[in-house]
Amino acid sequence: MLRILIIEFILAGTIGAVCFRLAWAVTKSRWVAWGIVLILAILLSLLTPGSIDVELTHEVGVMSSATHLPSPVLVNLNRFLGWIVGAGLAAVVVTKRKKLGLEDDIRFKDFP
């Protein structure tokens, strides 16, 4: 079961990083990008079911019975934390690129 939670965490982190980077590229404001990521993470955590398919656990070979499934709250919290960690890593990358002067390069002014 831990494998499935780790995979979901990594997937949510990747999506959070991509959303932060796109929001930052459009707005050029870290605060607005964080706001967009937080709103999306909260909405998706509230609107998606937190259940894990029992057949998926059998295919992955995690467990033989469905008695040890984590609670939906834990699964949604895992996804939410993945979004935040991914966005945090993207924010660190943007900060480092800005310090190096790579984000202000004239070659990248074609994006609005």
C-alpha positions as CSV (number, residue, x, y, z in Angstrom):
1,M,0.0,0.0,0.0
2,L,2.9,2.3,0.7
3,R,4.0,1.9,-2.9
4,I,0.7,3.2,-4.2
5,L,0.8,6.2,-1.8
6,I,4.4,7.0,-2.9
7,I,3.4,6.8,-6.6
8,E,0.5,9.1,-5.9
9,F,2.7,11.5,-4.0
10,I,5.2,11.7,-6.8
11,L,2.5,12.2,-9.4
12,A,0.9,14.9,-7.4
13,G,4.3,16.6,-6.9
14,T,4.9,16.6,-10.6
15,I,1.5,18.1,-11.3
16,G,2.1,20.7,-8.6
17,A,5.5,21.7,-10.0
18,V,4.1,22.0,-13.5
19,C,1.2,24.1,-12.3
20,F,3.4,26.4,-10.3
21,R,5.8,26.8,-13.2
22,L,3.0,27.6,-15.7
23,A,1.4,30.0,-13.2
24,W,4.7,31.8,-12.6
25,A,5.4,32.0,-16.4
26,V,2.1,33.7,-17.0
27,T,2.0,36.0,-14.0
28,K,5.7,36.5,-13.1
29,S,4.6,36.7,-9.5
30,R,5.4,34.0,-6.9
31,W,2.5,35.0,-4.7
32,V,0.0,34.6,-7.4
33,A,1.5,31.3,-8.5
34,W,1.4,30.0,-5.0
35,G,-2.2,31.2,-4.7
36,I,-3.2,29.4,-7.9
37,V,-1.4,26.2,-6.8
38,L,-3.1,26.3,-3.4
39,I,-6.5,26.9,-4.8
40,L,-6.1,24.0,-7.3
41,A,-4.7,21.7,-4.7
42,I,-7.6,22.4,-2.3
43,L,-10.2,22.0,-5.0
44,L,-8.8,18.8,-6.3
45,S,-8.4,17.4,-2.8
46,L,-12.1,18.2,-2.1
47,L,-13.5,17.1,-5.4
48,T,-11.6,13.8,-6.0
49,P,-12.5,10.6,-4.2
50,G,-9.9,9.4,-1.8
51,S,-10.5,5.8,-2.4
52,I,-8.0,3.4,-3.9
53,D,-9.2,0.8,-6.3
54,V,-9.0,-2.7,-4.7
55,E,-8.2,-4.3,-8.1
56,L,-5.3,-1.9,-8.5
57,T,-3.8,-3.2,-5.2
58,H,-4.1,-6.8,-6.5
59,E,-2.5,-5.9,-9.8
60,V,0.4,-4.2,-8.2
61,G,0.7,-7.0,-5.7
62,V,0.5,-4.9,-2.7
63,M,-2.0,-6.8,-0.7
64,S,-4.2,-9.8,-0.9
65,S,-7.3,-8.3,0.9
66,A,-8.9,-5.0,1.0
67,T,-8.9,-4.7,4.8
68,H,-5.8,-2.6,5.0
69,L,-6.8,0.3,2.7
70,P,-5.9,3.7,4.0
71,S,-8.7,6.2,4.8
72,P,-9.8,8.6,2.0
73,V,-8.7,11.5,4.2
74,L,-5.1,10.1,4.3
75,V,-5.1,9.6,0.5
76,N,-6.3,13.1,-0.2
77,L,-3.8,14.6,2.3
78,N,-1.0,12.7,0.6
79,R,-2.0,14.2,-2.7
80,F,-2.3,17.7,-1.3
81,L,1.1,17.4,0.3
82,G,2.5,16.2,-3.0
83,W,1.1,19.3,-4.7
84,I,2.7,21.6,-2.1
85,V,6.1,19.8,-2.2
86,G,6.2,19.9,-6.0
87,A,5.3,23.5,-6.1
88,G,7.9,24.2,-3.4
89,L,10.6,22.5,-5.5
90,A,9.5,24.5,-8.5
91,A,9.7,27.7,-6.5
92,V,13.2,26.9,-5.4
93,V,14.2,26.3,-9.1
94,V,12.6,29.6,-10.2
95,T,14.5,31.5,-7.4
96,K,17.8,29.9,-8.4
97,R,17.2,30.6,-12.1
98,K,16.4,34.3,-11.2
99,K,19.6,34.7,-9.2
100,L,21.6,33.3,-12.1
101,G,19.8,35.7,-14.5
102,L,18.3,33.0,-16.6
103,E,14.7,34.1,-16.2
104,D,15.4,37.6,-17.5
105,D,17.2,36.5,-20.7
106,I,15.9,38.4,-23.8
107,R,15.7,35.1,-25.7
108,F,12.8,34.0,-23.5
109,K,10.6,37.1,-24.0
110,D,8.4,35.4,-26.6
111,F,6.1,34.0,-23.9
112,P,3.5,36.6,-22.9
